[in-house]
Amino acid sequence: MTRQRPPAAGGRPDRKGDPWKTAFFGVMAAAIVAGVAWALLGSGLLVVRSVHAAGTPLVPRAKILQAAGIRIGTPLIRIDTAEVARRVEQIAQVQSAHVTRDWPNKVVITVLDRTPAVAVPQGGRYALVDKFGVIVRWAARQPKRMPLLADPAGQASGLRGSAGVRAAVTVLQDIPAGLRRRIQAVQAPAANAVVLELRGGIRILWGGTDRSAAKAAELTALIRGHATYYDVSDPGTVATGG
């Protein structure tokens, strides 16, 4: 009489082939990983074949590509997008750069230009400076409707990162358009002490960048008078003179 082997615990028969099956799937997984690694790093399938970088009014495409320094044929996975963006942002006219991999074989660089907002007279020319205090370009003449930044601290090249410059540009953006067109110059010895100079010898102490809407409303109502000095730095206690 033949005795049957009792089933394994849990009622399932003992499967002697399980170790072989495990080894088989392990080998398959390793092969897949190796294949993916080869495709990403060792083959010519997923390498950089083109770099798309649209030129801007201030920065030619060739200059962007030169700064990016991406070699055609480099495995796409090896492109350090953050490092490429950092290199492109070294161009003075570039405010920011965004770099992405476009699989299977392209890199895309998107650039945001700096926007000059004030003109700083220096050495018979004008440095056109953005809100971060960075010189975007130089001009022989002051551009129309671009206010002067009067009495800047030091040379134009020393304005990068100036809180005063950033506050001045913010105020210029917040002030009503009708008044903005009359501004000839702006002073910003500190971020909370912005002064606007309008045509006709009118001076406005704006103060900081806070409560812009309230300051604009007070100024719009008061400037219909004949004063030459307005202090709207504290909208609750506006003062005029002259």
Stockholm file with secondary structure:
# STOCKHOLM 1.0

chainA/1-242         MTRQRPPAAGGRPDRKGDPWKTAFFGVMAAAIVAGVAWALLGSGLLVVRSVHAAGTPLVPRAKILQAAGIRIGTPLIRIDTAEVARRVEQIAQVQSAHVTRDWPNKVVITVLDRTPAVAVPQGGRYALVDKFGVIVRWAARQPKRMPLLADPAGQASGLRGSAGVRAAVTVLQDIPAGLRRRIQAVQAPAANAVVLELRGGIRILWGGTDRSAAKAAELTALIRGHATYYDVSDPGTVATGG
#=GR chainA/1-242 SS CCCCCCCCGGGCCCCTTHHHHHHHHHHHHHHHHHHHHIIIIISSSSBCCEEEECCCSSSCHHHHHHHHCCCTTCBGGGCCHHHHHHHHTTSTTEEEEEEEEETTTEEEEEEEECCCCEEEEETTEEEEECTTSCEEEEESSCCTTCCEECSCSSCGGGCTTCHHHHHHHHHHHHSCHHHHTTEEEEECSSTTCEEEEETTTEEEEEESSTTHHHHHHHHHHHTTSCCSEEECSSGGGCEEEC
#=GC SS_cons         CCCCCCCCGGGCCCCTTHHHHHHHHHHHHHHHHHHHHIIIIISSSSBCCEEEECCCSSSCHHHHHHHHCCCTTCBGGGCCHHHHHHHHTTSTTEEEEEEEEETTTEEEEEEEECCCCEEEEETTEEEEECTTSCEEEEESSCCTTCCEECSCSSCGGGCTTCHHHHHHHHHHHHSCHHHHTTEEEEECSSTTCEEEEETTTEEEEEESSTTHHHHHHHHHHHTTSCCSEEECSSGGGCEEEC
//
